[in-house]
Amino acid sequence: MPGQKENRHWKTNWSYSLFQSNVFAGITVGIIALPLSMALAIAAGVAPQYGLYTAIIAGILISVSGSSKVNISGPTAAFVVILLPITQQYGLGGLLLSGVMAGVILLAMGLGRMGSLIEFVPYPVTVGFTAGIGTVIATIQLTDFLGLSLKTTSIHYIEKVILITKSLPTLQWDECFIAISTILALLVWPKLKSRIPAHIIALVVGSILAWLCRHILPDFNVSTIGSRFHYTVGSLSGNGIPPLLPHFALPWQFPDINGKPIGVSFTLLKELIGPAFTIAILGALESLLCAVVADSMIGTKTDPNRELIGQGIGNIIIPFFGGIPATAAIARTVANIRSGGSLPLASIVHSIFIMLSILLLSPLLSYIPMASMAALLIVVAWNMSEVKHFFHILKVAPRHDILTLLTCYTLTVLLDMEIAVAVGMVMASILFIKRTIELTGIEFAMSEGDINKQYPELPKTIVAYKIKGPMFFGVAQKALKILARTQSEIKVVIVDMKEVPIMDMTGLVAMESIAKNFKQNGILLIITNVEPRIKIKLRKIGLRKTKNQIEFCQSLDAGFKKALTSQHL
């Protein structure tokens, strides 16, 4: 199969330079993924180490079991909007359990060869999702960016905005200074064309500024990872991130919102199935979109079904090591390719880098200000929102695409991702059906001039139609209405089906209804150029010469000749 050779992960001509470039790429991506993984975990409502555990396990498992050689998987911003409500309602245990369920769904999607279907989701739908997700993430991060003191938290976006607005009098200028400094570093550093990722420089700048200001200004105070998060693992306890690697634990033994093991029950699984499907669908879209981007950059061909299987295997196993749901990250994958990554080795090295960072740098990571993490996520949210593409679609797209874009965006922001994904997929399907119906039509098989020239003896009681396009629900009714308007003086109707590739049950029933109507009115139906498999289906539902006034001919010319010799004239 085309592209199969490219997907053989490890079968390549190894050399020291190839090994070196992939190790360097892995370290580069690891530097980017380290702060992002922590920030995204915090945004999802859990401690930062769970984001690091996700990047470690996903970086190894999914890269080995998936199809893409260069995708870097881990926690992504796209998931934050889905994961935060789960954490707020069910705690860490519910989040991990929904991750396992999403993994099973992804695996089933891959085994069911649904990868190619996911690829056909319209662009306005994906842009609507991502822009909505970016808006929600940026709004959520305003709390830490501005250092606000919120008395309560809310799942719903409007309530969040109201709470943030009411809390503006509690704004802390210390936090704002660090956040703005971090954003400036994120924006300015890339212009220097340095190979060191801007993410790490920005957090270093924010951390050093916070440390210096605390020692110079006695009243200066900002929240950090160390002051916000605490851990207790056995006899080991402390602030910030535990200097321990992820270890095996059953997801349902992790706590719910009350701090007790969440356990497993049919009721809980029923409540989590909706969020799990949303995680799976969004994860599939994100990973396959990432694969498309990577393929266009390096000229490979990713098997979408195998990639979903890899994502499924990864997400089933990740929660057993304390990791939250993961998928392929486009920004990290692009950074991997640009840094020289061409094999899964780069993703594995990125995981090893994060492992070593946990073991060696945990005390330093605790100094990172929460305002810097919020600033980092706001920039990520802006980048993923694709603001230019969003407004470009509004300017140039057809009306139905604009409606789809705005609907997906509004539902993502104002309601939740479950509803947005469901409505978005339904709208995508309806748009596809509508446009297929518009492309499919029924018309006269030949012009009047051509008929008079080729069949000068053809009487006015014979009429010939040609159906162009697939015959399924919607289209079938359209064809039925045209044929049903056949005038009473018509005695023979020829229907050419040369350009009908498929026919579903609705189309078959429509043809059966037409045949019965013609028989009652003494009209002969002649079907020409029908595909053998469609002909078999028509006969199965009862359209036979002996039962109906119907004939099958292999060509339109044969159909006209049959009509001319018919006793119906």
N, C-alpha and C positions, 0 to 999 in steps of 0.2 A: 504493500500500500504506500502511496506517496507520503513522504514525511516520516515513515516508520524508522528509517535509519537514523534520522536526527534525534529521535526520542530514546535511543539506547543510551541511558544515562552515563554509563562508565566505559562503554566501548568506544575509545577514541585513541588517537596517537599521543600518548603521554610524553611530556618533555618537562624539563626543569622550568622553562619559561611559562608553560601552561599552568603548572602547579603553583608557581610563584604568583601569577596574575590572579588566580582564583583565591589564594590565601589572602592576598592584599585586598581583593574585592570583598571577601568575607569580613575582614577586619573593619573596612570602611563602612559596610552596611551595619555591622555590629555597633559601631560608634553612633550611627543614626538611630538604630533600633533601641538602644539602651534607654535613652530618655523618653522616646516615644512610647515604648512599652509600659513604662511606669506611669506616664501621663494618661495614657488611654485606660489603664486599669483604674486609676483614680477617678477619671471621668465616668467610668462604668460603676462607680460606687464601692470598689473594693480596694484593699491595700496594694501598694505598688509592686510588691514582690510577685503577685499573681500574674501581672502582665509580663514580668521577666520570665516566669516559669512557662508561660504560654509561648513566648518567643523561642525559648530553648527547645521545648518538645516539638513544637510545630516546625521549627527550622530544620530539624533532623528528620522527623517522621514523614511529613508531607513532601519534602524534597526528594526523598527516596521512593515513596510509594506513588507519587503523582506522575504526570506526564511531562510537565515542563522542567527543563534543566536549569532554568535561571530564576523561576519565581521564588520570592522570599515571603514566607507566610508567618503570620503572627497576629497579635491584636491589631485591629484597624479602626479608624475613626467611624467608618460606616456602621459598625456594630453598636456604638455608644448609645445611640437613641433607643435601640432595642433592649440593650443589657441593663441600663440604669433603672428602668421601671421594674424589671425582674428582680434586681438586687433590693430595691426599696420595698418590694412586696414579699419576697420570699427569702431574702438573705443570700449569702454566698452559696449555701447548699443548693438552693433553688436554681441559681445561675449555673452552677456546674452540672446539675442534673439536666437542665434544658440544653446544655452544650452536648451532653451524651446523646440525647434524643435527636438533636439537629445533625449530629454525626451519622446516626443510623439513617436518617432521611437522605442525607447527601450520598451515602453509600448506596442506598436503594435507587436514587436518581441515576447514579453512574452505572450500576448494574442493569438498570432498565433502559440504558442508552438514551437518556433525556438531555445529555449535554448539548446536542445540536439544536434542541428546541429552545434552550435558554439563550442561545446566541441570537435568536430572532426577536428578542425584546427590543421595541423601538427606542431610538435615541432620546426622544422627549421624555420617556418614562424614566430612564436611568438618570438623565440630567435633573428631572424633577425630584427624584429621590435624593441624589447627592447634594443638590442645592438646599433642600429641606433639612437634611442631616447637618450640613454645615451651619445653617442658621441656628438650629437647636443647640449644637455643640458650643458655638460662640456665645450664645445667650447664657448657657449654663456656666461657662467659665468666667462670666463677668463677676460672679460672687468673689472668687479668689483674686481676679485681676484688680478689683477695686477694694478688696479687703472688707467686704460688707459683712455685717452681722445679721444673719437671717434667723428668726426665731423658729420658723417651721419650714419644711420642705414640701414640695408638691410635685406630683407626676405630670400634671397638665401644663402645657406651655403658657397659656394665658395667665394662669395663676402664678407661674414662675415670674413672668414679666411684671405682674402687679406687685409681687413680693419684693423683687429687685428694686422697683421704682420706689416703693415705700421705705426701703432700707438705705436709699442713697444718702440720707443724713449721717449714716454711720461710716461713710467712706473713709478709708485710711490712706493718707497721702504717702506713707512709707511703702505700702504695698504697691500703690500706683507707680511710684518712682522706679521700683525694681521691675515691675511688669513692662513699663514703657522702655526702660533700658534694654530689657531682653528682646523686645520687638525690634528696636533699632539695630541691635546686633544681628538679629535674624535677617533684616533687610539689607544692611550695609555689607556684611561679610561676604556674601556671594559675589559682589561686585569686585572684590579683590582677587578673584580667580584662584583662590586657594583650594588645595585638594582636601583640606580638613573640613568636614561637614559643618554647616552653619549651626545645626542643632546643638552640637556639643559646645561650640564657642559661645553661643548665646547663654546657655545654662551656666557655663563657667563664669562669664561676665556677670550674670545675675547673682550667682553664689558669692563671688568675690566682693561685689559691691555691697551685698547684704552683710557680709562678715565685717568689712571695713566700717560701714556705717554704724553697726552695733558697737564697735570699739571706739569710734570717734564721737558719735552722738549718743549720749546716755539714754535718751527717750526713744531712740529708734528701735522699732520692733516689727519683725515680719514672721509669718508662719513658715515653717520649713517641713520637709518630709519627716525629719526627726521629731519635731514638736507635734505634728499632726498624727503620726502613726506609731503604734507600739505593738510589740510582739511578745508572745510567750510560747516557746516550743520546748516542752519538757521542763528541764531545770534552767533553760536558757531564756532570758528575757532582756528587753532593751527597747530603744527607740529607733525608729526608721525601718530599715530593711534587715531581716535576719541574715547573717553570713552563712547560710545553709543552702545546699542545692535542693531542687524539688525532690520529694520523696513520695512513694506510693501511698495513697489513702483512698478509701471509697468515697465517691462524691456525696452520697447521702449521709455520710458521717460529719460533713461540714455543717456549720450552724445555720439556722434560719434567722429571721430578724430578732428573735428573742434570745439568741445565743445557744439554743438547744439543737442537737442533731436533727436535721430536717426529716430523715427517714424516707421511706418510699410507700406510697399508697396510690390506689387507683384514682382517687379524687385529685391528688396532687398531679399525677401524670396527665389527667384529663385537662387540668387547668394550664399545664405547661405545654401542651401539644401545639396550641396556637402560636405562642412565642417561638417554639422550636421550629415550626414550619417557616416562620418569618426569617429566623436566623439562617436556616438552610437555603432558602431562596435567595436572600441577599448575599450569603456567602458564595453561592454558585455563580451569581451574576458578577460579583467582584473578582472571583478567581479566574473566571473565563475571560472577562474583560482584560484582566491583567495579562493573561496568556496571549490574547490577541495583540496587545501592545508589545509584548516581548517578542512574539513571532515576527512582527513587522520590523523590529529593530535588528534581529539577528538572522532572519530568513529561515526559521524553522517552522514546523507544523505540529502544534500540540493536539493530542487526542483529547477532546473535551470530556469524553466519558471516563477515560482513565484518570484525568485530572480531578473529576468529581469523586471518583473512588478514593484517590489519595487524600482529598480534603475530608472525606467521610471517615476514613481510617484514623487520620490525625485527630479529628474532633471527638471521636469516640474515646481515644486513649488520653488525650490532653487533660480532661477533667480528673482523671485518676492520679494526676500529679499536681493538682491544684491550679490548673490552667483554665482560663476562660476561653470562649469560642474564638476561633482563629480563621483567617482566610488569607489569600495572597494579597500583598500590599503593593500597589502600583508604584508608589514613590520609591519604596525600598528596592523593588525589582529593577526599576530604571537605573537607580544608583548602582546596583550590582552590575548591570550590563556595562554602564559607562566606566566602571572601575576595572573592567576586564573579566568579570565573572562569566563563565560559559558552561559550568558544570555544577551539579548539586554540592560539590565540595565547598563552594563559596557559602552556601546556606548553612552547611554543617559548621564551617569555621565561624560564621556569625553567631551560631549557638554556643560554640565553645568560648568565644570572646565574652558573651554575656555571662556564662558560667563563671569564668575567671573574675569578671567584674564583681559578681555577687560575693565571691569568696575574699577578694582582695580590696575592693573599693567600697564596701557597704558603709563604713563609717563616714567616708567622704560624701557618698550619695545622700546621706541624711541632712547635709547642709544646703541642698537645693531648695530654694524658696518655692512655696506653692504659687506665688504670683508669677514666677518664671515659667512654671509648668502650665499655668493658665494662658500665659502669653504664647507659649509654644503651640498649644492646642488651638488658639484663636487663629494663628497663622495657618495651621493645618486645615482648619475649617474653611478659611478663605480660599485656600488653594483647591480644596476638593469641591467647593461650591461651583466652580467654573462659571463665574459671574459673566464673563465675556460671552461664553457660549449660550448662557441662559438668555441674555438680552438679544443675542443674535437670532436665536430661535423666535423670540417674540416679534422681531422685525420682519423676518423673511419666511417663516414657516406657514404652511396652510392652516386654516382656522381650526381644524380638528386636532392638529398637532399642538397648537398653542393651548387649546382647551385641556388636552391630556397633560401637558407640562404643568400648567397652573393647578390642575386638580391634584396631581401627584405631590406637587410642592406644598400646597395648602393642607392636604390631609396629613402629610409627614410632619408638618410643623404644628398644626392645631390639634390633631387627634393623636394617632400613634402609627408606628410603622406597620403593624399588623393590618390595619385597615387600609393604609396607603398601598402596601404591596398587593393586597387582594384586589382593590379597586383598580390599581395600575395594570395588573395582569389582565383583568377583565376588559378594561378599556383597550389595551393592546390587542386583545383577541377580537373585540368588536371592530376596531379600526382595520385590522387585517381582513376580516370578513367583508366589511363594507367596500374596501378597495378591490378585493377580489371580485365582488359582485359588479363593481363598476367596470372592471376589465373583461368580465364575462358577459356575453350578449347573444342575442339571437337575431338573425337578419336573413334576407332572401339569399338563397344559395347562389343565384346568378342574376345579373341585371336583365331587364326585359329585352334589351337589344341583343345580348348574347344568347338568350333563350330562342328568340325569333330566328337568329342566324343559324344556331345549331339544331334546333327542333322547330322548324317552321310549321309543322303539323300539330304542335302541342296545343291542346284545347285550353280554354280559360278555366276549366274545372280542375286543373292540376296546379298545385302550388308547391314550391320547394323552399325549405328553410335550412339555415346552417347555424349550429350552436357552436360558439367559440368560448373555450375555457372549461374549467371543472364544473360538474353539476352536483352541487350540494345544497344544503338548506339555504334559502334566500334566493340563490340563483335559480334553483329548480322552480320555485314559485313564480319567478319572473318569466321563465320560459313557458310555464303552464298557462299564465295569463295571456300571453301572445298567441299561443296555439289554440287556446280555448275560444279566441275571438274569430276563429275561422268561419267564413261566411257560409250560409246554407247551400249555395250553389256549388261549392267546392266538393268534389267527390274523391280526390286522392291528395294526400299530404305526404310529401317526402321530407324527412328530417336527416340531414347529413351530420354525422357525429365524428368526422375525421379529426377535429381539433378538441375533442373531449377526452382528456387524459384520465380522469377519475370520476366516479359517480357514487355518492353515498346513499344511505337508505332513503333519505328524503327525496333525492333525485329519482331513485327507482320507483318509489311510490307515486311521484309526480308523473312519470312516464306511464305507469299502470293506469292512473286516473285519466290521462289523455287518451290512452288506447280504449278504455271503456267508454269514454265520452264519444269518441269517433265511431265506435261500433254501434252505439245507440242511434247515431245520426247517419249510419250507412256510409261512413267515410273510411277508405282504405288508408292505413298508415304504413309507409315504407321507410325503414331505417337503413341508412347506408354508412359505410366506412366505420362501423362500430368496432372498437377494440375487442379481441376475443374474450378477455376476462370480463369486460362489461357485458358482452353478449350472453355469457354464461349466467351472470347475475340477473339479467333481464328475464332469461328463461326460467330461472329458479323461482322468481316471483310470479310466474304464470304468463308471461308475454310469449305466446307460441302461435304459430300459424293456424293450428287446428282449433285453438281456443278463442283467439281474437282475430279480427280482420287486420292482420299485420304481416309484413314481409321483411326479410333481411336481405340486403344486397351488398356486395363487396365494393361497389363504386357508385358515385353519383350518376354516371352515365348509365350503369345497369339499372339504377333506380328509375330513371326517366323511361328507359325501354320497358321496364316492368309496368310502369304506370300507363304507357301507351297501349299495352296489350291487356290491360285490366278490364274485367267485365263490369266494373263499377261505373265506367264512363257511359 
